[in-house]
Structures are given as C-alpha cells and as structure tokens.
Amino acid sequence: MLSGWAHILVGSGLDVPQDAKDRIAYMTDISLGLGSLFREDIEAERVWLRSRKAALQEKTAISFMLEGRMENLIRVFDLVERERGL
C-alpha cells in the first residue's frame, strides 16, 4: 500500500522506480508519525531526529537514514511506531 506523496506519483506520467516510491512512502509515514507523536511541534520533531538513539547504533535518526539504505528507513519507521505505542 502506498501512502503520502507516493500516491501522487502513481499515474502522474513519471516513470518513477518502485524503490523511489517505497522510500517516499516511508519518509512520509515517518514524518506523519513524528507529527502525531509530538502533536505537530516541529522543533520537538527536529530534536528527536537529531538525538542519538540506542536502537540506531547510537546514531541520530537523520544520519542513520542518510546512509541511504532502505533498511535504515524501515528501522526508523519502526522506532517511530514503537514510540507512538503502535
């Protein structure tokens, strides 16, 4: 199931690889999850993204995601969901 911006890309006439659609969907879901967790407090979301996390090998969520592996996006998404209690 696609979410967020990935829905816009489908049928847009753009030849977007599935990997890009998946990454966009995970990034959108991470953003939505953080917005829900912190009640849309952008500064709190930034602090969370820039704080080191034991679950991410003591790296920040931003640096972990920027390593470029899809697995890393999934791990950050899972961490956000756990912190939301889902």
MARVO-917307 format. One line per field, with one value per residue (C-alpha): residue number from 1; residue in one letter; x, y, z. Coordinates in nm, 2 decimals. Layout:
! residues N
nr = NUM; ...
rest = A; ...
x = X; ...
y = Y; ...
z = Z; ...
//
This chain:
! residues 86
nr = 1; 2; 3; 4; 5; 6; 7; 8; 9; 10; 11; 12; 13; 14; 15; 16; 17; 18; 19; 20; 21; 22; 23; 24; 25; 26; 27; 28; 29; 30; 31; 32; 33; 34; 35; 36; 37; 38; 39; 40; 41; 42; 43; 44; 45; 46; 47; 48; 49; 50; 51; 52; 53; 54; 55; 56; 57; 58; 59; 60; 61; 62; 63; 64; 65; 66; 67; 68; 69; 70; 71; 72; 73; 74; 75; 76; 77; 78; 79; 80; 81; 82; 83; 84; 85; 86
rest = M; L; S; G; W; A; H; I; L; V; G; S; G; L; D; V; P; Q; D; A; K; D; R; I; A; Y; M; T; D; I; S; L; G; L; G; S; L; F; R; E; D; I; E; A; E; R; V; W; L; R; S; R; K; A; A; L; Q; E; K; T; A; I; S; F; M; L; E; G; R; M; E; N; L; I; R; V; F; D; L; V; E; R; E; R; G; L
x = 0.00; 0.13; 0.09; 0.16; 0.34; 0.38; 0.00; 0.07; 0.34; 0.12; -0.04; 0.15; 0.31; 0.65; 0.85; 0.93; 1.11; 0.94; 1.23; 1.18; 0.81; 0.88; 1.13; 0.89; 0.62; 0.84; 0.97; 0.61; 0.50; 0.79; 0.70; 0.33; 0.43; 0.65; 0.38; 0.14; 0.39; 0.48; 0.14; 0.29; 0.56; 0.83; 1.10; 1.03; 1.04; 1.38; 1.52; 1.40; 1.56; 1.89; 1.91; 2.13; 1.93; 2.05; 1.82; 2.01; 2.36; 2.39; 2.34; 2.09; 1.78; 1.88; 2.23; 2.11; 1.85; 2.11; 2.33; 2.10; 1.98; 1.61; 1.66; 1.75; 1.43; 1.23; 1.42; 1.35; 0.98; 0.96; 1.12; 0.87; 0.58; 0.72; 0.75; 0.39; 0.28; 0.18
y = 0.00; 0.34; 0.65; 1.02; 1.15; 0.81; 0.82; 1.14; 0.98; 0.69; 0.78; 1.11; 1.01; 1.00; 0.68; 0.66; 0.34; 0.13; 0.19; 0.56; 0.52; 0.30; 0.55; 0.84; 0.63; 0.55; 0.91; 1.04; 0.79; 0.88; 1.25; 1.18; 0.95; 1.22; 1.48; 1.26; 1.18; 1.54; 1.70; 1.88; 2.05; 2.09; 2.18; 1.87; 1.66; 1.81; 1.74; 1.38; 1.34; 1.49; 1.29; 0.98; 0.66; 0.33; 0.15; 0.31; 0.22; 0.55; 0.75; 1.02; 0.93; 1.18; 1.04; 0.69; 0.75; 0.94; 0.63; 0.55; 0.20; 0.12; -0.10; 0.21; 0.39; 0.09; 0.08; 0.45; 0.40; 0.10; 0.31; 0.59; 0.35; 0.19; 0.53; 0.60; 0.28; 0.11
z = 0.00; -0.09; 0.12; 0.12; -0.18; -0.34; -0.43; -0.63; -0.83; -0.94; -1.27; -1.30; -1.62; -1.45; -1.47; -1.10; -0.99; -0.72; -0.49; -0.50; -0.44; -0.14; 0.00; -0.04; 0.14; 0.43; 0.46; 0.45; 0.72; 0.94; 0.91; 0.98; 1.28; 1.43; 1.38; 1.57; 1.84; 1.90; 1.81; 1.51; 1.73; 1.45; 1.70; 1.91; 1.58; 1.49; 1.83; 1.80; 1.46; 1.58; 1.91; 1.92; 1.96; 2.10; 1.86; 1.57; 1.68; 1.88; 1.56; 1.50; 1.30; 1.03; 0.99; 1.00; 0.73; 0.52; 0.50; 0.21; 0.28; 0.26; 0.57; 0.76; 0.67; 0.78; 1.12; 1.18; 1.08; 1.32; 1.60; 1.55; 1.56; 1.88; 2.04; 1.94; 2.11; 1.79
//
